[in-house]
Amino acid sequence: MRHLLSRFKFPALAASCAIVLASLAAPAAADGGRGGVYTLSNAAAGNEVLAFARGPGGELTPAGSFPTGGLGSGGGLGNQGALVQSQGGHWLFAVNAGSNELSVLARSRKGLELVDKAASGGQRPVSVTVHGDLVYVLHAGSDDLAGFNVDPLGKLTPIAGSIRALSATGTAPAQAEFSRDGEHLVVTEKATSRVLIYPVGDDGLLGDPVVQASPAPTPFGFAFGKRRQLFVSEAFMGQPGRSSMSSYRLNEAGGVDLITAAAAAPGQTAACWVVVTRDGRFAYISNTGSDTLTGYHVARNGALSLIDADAVSARTGAGSGPTDMALTRNSRFLFTLNPANGTLSSFGVGPRGRLTPLALVGGIPASATGLVAR
């Protein structure tokens, strides 16, 4: 094989998953280096990548804005993965939901440089994924996927015959992402409560998907862990006090085996976004409707259990509505995007998965979506 939320259509969830007051605390130990954090403005008048320099203690400093050459939607996309980076971190891929385009930006001494832009191959792109030289874009407006090759200079070439439909129309898809080995591409559909697993051929084309029914309503964001494990959040259509995450394992038949079904985060609301630490030991969901993050221990077999008995691993402030999350490559720091109050917040990740609030930075537009850290 080749190795290479519309914010929700559910009104209650749209309100809760659209929106940090994070308290300053003693900083975690420095990770010995610096990096960056990036988000998309998603502005209708002109989309931009907003860059922030990361200090060794997890603090963030604005480091400029860089046009994608396209247009944003001006509002939430109900998604995860609007902005992603290549495995080596040199390229950033950004969706332009308002102009139906995909942009590629390269890191340079001056910050970021736009190197290519192409029609995304469908309507309302909301999520993008990359593995080696293979790129796929997920479209919420046309309920499909479209594939591209990217060359060493960052130039995109559409793959003939790559457009593949989702399971139905009006599926409200949230995310598309390649498995770690690049042999499968997974999509979550919020409206149908389905998880789709597409095989990826040697030619980069997708085969027929295996359809997995979610054990709880509204599967949203997801992330891959070790040993072919997959972790998917469930937002329960925004019902108050309902949040969970399920774990699966990709199997040899091209589907998934359920490991833990809807591990509850009691009292939390609208689990939407997911990240997993690099060592695969901890997974986190952002509960947008209850302004909290919930952490889970991940057993070697993929089984889930709460890090904190009350399901609150961190609070982001009343009315903050945390959305996208991102971990640094060494998983020392976790960042959350809080577009409702125009902030990014950072947390230190302890050796047992516990989170420590670190810092807060402003300047984020309400339309912002997507988050990348390095």
Residue pairs with C-beta under 8 A, 6 or more apart in sequence:
1 181
1 182
1 183
1 199
1 200
1 201
1 202
2 131
2 132
2 134
2 182
2 183
2 200
2 201
2 202
2 203
2 204
3 131
3 132
3 181
3 182
3 183
4 130
4 131
4 132
4 133
4 134
4 178
4 182
4 204
5 13
5 14
5 17
5 18
5 76
5 77
5 78
5 79
5 172
5 174
5 190
5 272
6 14
6 76
6 77
6 78
6 124
6 140
6 172
7 13
7 14
7 17
7 18
7 75
7 76
7 77
7 78
8 14
8 17
8 78
8 172
8 190
8 235
8 238
9 78
9 170
9 172
9 190
9 191
10 190
10 218
10 237
10 238
12 237
12 238
12 239
13 218
13 235
13 237
13 238
13 270
13 289
14 76
14 78
14 238
15 238
16 238
16 269
16 270
16 288
16 289
16 321
17 76
17 78
17 235
17 238
17 270
17 272
17 288
17 289
17 321
17 323
18 76
18 288
18 321
18 323
18 339
18 340
19 288
19 319
19 320
19 321
19 323
19 338
19 339
19 340
19 341
20 291
20 316
20 317
20 320
20 322
20 336
20 338
20 341
20 343
20 344
20 345
20 360
21 316
21 317
21 318
21 320
21 341
21 343
21 360
22 316
22 317
22 320
22 343
22 345
22 346
22 347
22 357
22 358
22 359
22 360
23 357
24 357
24 358
24 359
24 360
25 356
25 357
25 358
26 356
27 57
27 58
27 59
27 348
27 358
27 359
28 57
28 58
28 332
28 333
28 348
28 349
28 350
28 356
28 358
30 56
30 57
31 56
31 328
31 330
31 332
31 333
32 56
33 56
34 53
34 54
34 55
34 56
35 54
35 328
35 329
35 373
35 374
36 51
36 52
36 53
36 54
36 63
36 373
36 374
37 51
37 52
37 54
37 60
37 326
37 335
37 344
37 371
37 372
37 373
37 374
38 49
38 50
38 51
38 52
38 83
38 92
38 112
38 370
38 371
38 372
38 373
39 49
39 50
39 83
39 324
39 337
39 344
39 364
39 368
39 369
39 370
39 371
39 372
40 47
40 48
40 49
40 50
40 68
40 72
40 82
40 83
40 94
40 95
40 368
40 369
40 370
41 47
41 48
41 49
41 50
41 65
41 72
41 365
41 367
41 368
42 72
42 73
42 74
42 75
42 77
42 82
42 97
42 98
42 365
42 367
42 368
42 369
42 370
43 71
43 72
43 74
43 365
43 367
44 71
44 72
44 73
44 74
44 98
44 367
45 71
45 74
46 67
46 71
46 72
47 67
47 68
47 69
47 70
47 71
47 72
47 94
47 96
47 98
47 99
47 103
48 65
48 66
48 67
48 68
49 65
49 66
49 68
49 83
49 92
49 94
49 105
49 112
50 62
50 65
50 363
50 364
50 368
51 62
51 63
51 64
51 65
51 66
51 111
51 112
52 60
52 61
52 62
52 63
52 344
52 361
53 60
53 61
53 62
53 63
54 60
54 328
54 333
54 373
55 61
57 358
57 359
58 332
58 333
58 346
58 347
58 348
58 358
58 359
59 346
59 358
59 359
59 361
60 335
60 344
60 346
60 359
60 361
61 361
62 361
62 363
63 111
64 111
64 112
66 105
66 111
66 112
66 113
66 114
67 114
68 94
68 96
68 101
68 103
68 105
68 114
68 117
69 96
69 101
69 103
69 114
69 117
70 94
70 96
70 98
70 99
70 101
70 103
70 117
71 96
71 97
71 98
71 99
71 101
72 96
72 97
72 98
72 367
72 369
73 97
73 98
73 124
73 367
74 98
74 367
75 367
76 323
76 339
76 367
76 369
77 97
77 124
77 126
77 140
77 369
78 126
78 140
78 172
78 174
78 190
79 126
79 127
79 138
79 140
79 173
79 174
79 175
79 369
79 370
80 127
80 174
80 175
80 220
80 221
80 222
80 272
80 273
80 274
80 324
81 126
81 127
81 128
81 129
81 138
81 175
81 176
81 177
81 370
82 94
82 95
82 97
82 126
82 127
82 128
82 369
82 370
83 92
83 93
83 94
83 95
83 128
83 369
83 370
83 371
83 372
84 92
84 93
84 128
84 129
84 130
84 370
84 372
85 91
85 92
85 93
85 372
85 374
86 92
86 93
86 130
87 130
87 131
87 132
89 107
89 329
89 374
90 106
90 107
91 104
91 105
91 106
91 107
91 115
91 130
91 150
91 154
92 104
92 105
92 106
92 107
92 112
92 372
93 102
93 103
93 104
93 128
93 130
93 135
94 102
94 103
94 104
94 105
94 128
94 370
95 101
95 102
95 103
95 120
95 125
95 126
95 127
95 128
95 137
95 370
96 102
96 103
96 117
96 120
96 125
97 124
97 125
97 126
100 119
100 120
100 122
100 123
100 124
100 125
100 141
101 117
101 118
101 119
101 120
101 125
102 117
102 118
102 119
102 120
102 125
102 128
102 135
102 137
102 148
102 156
103 114
103 116
103 117
104 114
104 115
104 116
104 117
104 150
104 154
104 155
104 156
105 112
105 113
105 114
105 115
106 112
106 113
106 115
106 154
115 153
115 154
115 155
116 154
116 155
116 156
118 148
118 156
118 158
119 158
120 137
120 139
120 146
121 137
121 139
121 144
121 146
121 147
121 148
121 158
121 162
121 163
122 137
122 139
122 141
122 142
122 144
122 145
122 146
122 163
123 139
123 140
123 141
123 142
124 139
124 140
124 141
124 142
125 137
125 138
125 139
125 140
126 138
126 139
126 140
126 173
126 174
127 137
127 138
127 173
127 174
127 175
127 176
127 177
128 135
128 136
128 137
128 138
128 176
129 135
129 136
129 138
129 176
129 177
129 178
129 185
130 150
130 178
131 178
131 182
132 182
133 149
133 150
133 151
134 147
134 148
134 149
134 150
134 178
134 182
134 200
134 204
135 147
135 148
135 149
135 150
135 156
136 145
136 146
136 147
136 148
136 162
136 176
136 178
136 185
136 206
137 145
137 146
137 147
137 148
137 176
138 145
138 173
138 175
138 176
138 187
139 145
139 146
139 173
140 172
140 173
143 165
143 166
143 168
143 169
143 170
143 171
143 173
144 163
144 164
144 165
144 166
145 162
145 163
145 164
145 166
145 176
145 185
145 187
145 198
145 206
146 158
146 162
146 163
147 158
147 159
147 162
147 163
147 204
147 205
147 206
148 156
148 157
148 158
148 159
148 162
149 156
149 157
149 159
149 204
150 156
150 157
151 157
159 204
159 205
161 205
162 204
162 205
162 206
164 198
164 206
164 209
166 173
166 187
166 189
166 196
167 189
167 192
167 194
167 196
167 209
167 211
168 189
168 192
170 191
171 189
171 190
171 191
171 192
171 194
172 189
172 190
172 191
173 187
173 188
173 189
173 190
174 188
174 189
174 190
174 219
174 220
174 221
175 186
175 187
175 188
175 220
175 221
175 222
176 185
176 186
176 187
177 185
177 186
177 222
177 223
177 224
178 184
178 185
178 186
178 200
179 185
179 186
179 224
179 228
179 230
179 250
180 224
180 228
182 200
183 199
183 200
184 197
184 198
184 199
184 200
184 250
184 254
185 197
185 198
185 200
185 206
186 195
186 196
186 197
186 198
186 222
186 230
187 195
187 196
187 198
187 209
188 194
188 195
188 196
188 219
188 220
188 221
188 222
188 232
189 195
189 196
189 219
190 218
190 219
190 220
190 235
193 213
193 214
193 216
193 217
193 218
193 219
194 211
194 212
194 213
194 214
194 219
195 211
195 212
195 213
195 214
195 219
195 222
195 232
195 248
195 256
196 209
196 210
196 211
196 212
197 209
197 210
197 211
197 212
197 250
197 254
197 255
197 256
198 206
198 207
198 208
198 209
199 206
199 207
199 208
199 254
200 206
200 207
201 207
207 254
210 253
210 254
210 255
210 256
212 248
212 255
212 256
214 232
214 234
214 246
215 234
215 246
215 258
215 261
215 262
216 234
216 236
216 244
216 246
216 261
216 262
217 234
217 235
217 236
217 237
218 234
218 235
218 236
218 237
218 238
219 232
219 233
219 234
219 246
220 232
220 233
220 234
220 235
220 271
220 272
220 273
220 274
221 232
221 233
221 272
221 273
221 274
221 285
222 230
222 231
222 232
222 233
222 274
223 230
223 231
223 274
223 275
223 276
223 283
224 230
224 231
224 276
225 231
225 276
225 280
225 283
225 298
225 302
226 279
226 280
227 249
227 280
227 300
227 302
228 249
228 250
229 247
229 248
229 249
229 250
229 259
229 280
229 298
229 302
230 247
230 248
230 249
230 250
230 256
231 245
231 246
231 247
231 248
231 274
231 276
231 283
231 298
231 304
232 245
232 246
232 247
232 248
232 274
233 243
233 244
233 245
233 271
233 272
233 273
233 274
233 285
234 243
234 244
234 245
234 246
234 262
234 271
235 243
235 270
235 271
235 272
236 242
236 243
236 244
236 270
236 271
238 269
238 270
238 289
239 269
240 269
240 289
241 266
241 267
241 268
241 269
241 290
242 268
242 269
242 270
243 264
243 265
243 268
243 269
243 270
243 271
243 285
243 287
243 289
243 290
243 294
243 311
244 262
244 263
244 264
244 265
244 271
245 260
245 262
245 263
245 265
245 271
245 274
245 283
245 285
245 294
245 296
245 304
246 258
246 259
246 260
246 261
246 262
246 263
246 304
247 258
247 259
247 260
247 263
247 298
247 302
247 303
247 304
248 256
248 257
248 258
248 259
248 302
249 256
249 257
249 259
249 302
250 256
251 257
259 301
259 302
259 303
259 304
260 302
260 303
260 304
263 296
263 304
263 305
263 306
264 311
265 271
265 285
265 287
265 294
265 306
265 311
266 310
266 311
267 290
267 310
267 311
268 287
268 289
268 290
268 292
268 294
268 311
268 312
269 287
269 288
269 289
269 290
270 287
270 288
270 289
270 290
271 285
271 286
271 287
271 288
271 294
272 285
272 286
272 287
272 288
272 323
273 285
273 286
273 288
273 322
273 323
273 324
273 325
274 283
274 284
274 285
274 325
275 283
275 284
275 325
275 326
275 327
275 334
276 282
276 283
276 284
276 298
277 283
277 327
277 331
277 349
277 353
278 327
278 329
278 330
278 331
279 331
280 298
281 297
281 298
281 353
282 295
282 296
282 297
282 298
282 307
282 331
282 349
282 353
283 295
283 296
283 298
283 304
284 293
284 294
284 295
284 296
284 313
284 325
284 334
284 355
285 293
285 294
285 296
286 292
286 293
286 322
286 323
286 324
286 325
286 336
287 293
287 294
287 322
288 321
288 322
288 323
289 321
291 315
291 316
291 317
291 318
291 319
291 320
291 321
291 322
292 311
292 312
292 313
292 314
292 315
292 316
292 322
293 312
293 313
293 314
293 315
293 316
293 322
293 325
293 334
293 336
293 347
293 355
294 306
294 307
294 308
294 311
294 312
294 313
295 306
295 307
295 308
295 313
295 353
295 354
295 355
296 304
296 305
296 306
296 307
297 304
297 305
297 306
297 307
297 353
298 304
299 305
307 313
307 352
307 353
307 354
308 354
313 353
313 354
313 355
314 347
314 355
314 357
316 322
316 336
316 338
316 345
317 338
317 341
319 340
319 341
320 338
320 340
320 341
320 343
321 338
321 340
322 336
322 337
322 338
322 345
323 336
323 337
323 338
323 339
323 369
324 336
324 337
324 369
324 370
324 371
325 334
325 335
325 336
325 337
325 371
326 334
326 335
326 371
326 372
326 373
327 333
327 334
327 335
327 349
327 373
328 334
328 373
328 374
329 373
329 374
331 349
332 348
332 349
333 346
333 347
333 348
333 349
333 358
333 373
334 346
334 347
334 348
334 349
334 355
335 344
335 345
335 346
335 347
335 371
335 373
336 344
336 345
336 347
336 371
337 344
337 364
337 368
337 369
337 370
337 371
338 344
338 345
338 364
339 364
339 365
339 366
339 367
339 368
339 369
340 366
342 362
342 363
342 364
342 365
342 366
343 360
343 361
343 362
343 364
344 360
344 361
344 364
344 371
345 357
345 358
345 359
345 360
346 357
346 358
346 359
346 360
347 355
347 356
347 357
347 358
348 355
348 356
348 358
349 355
350 356
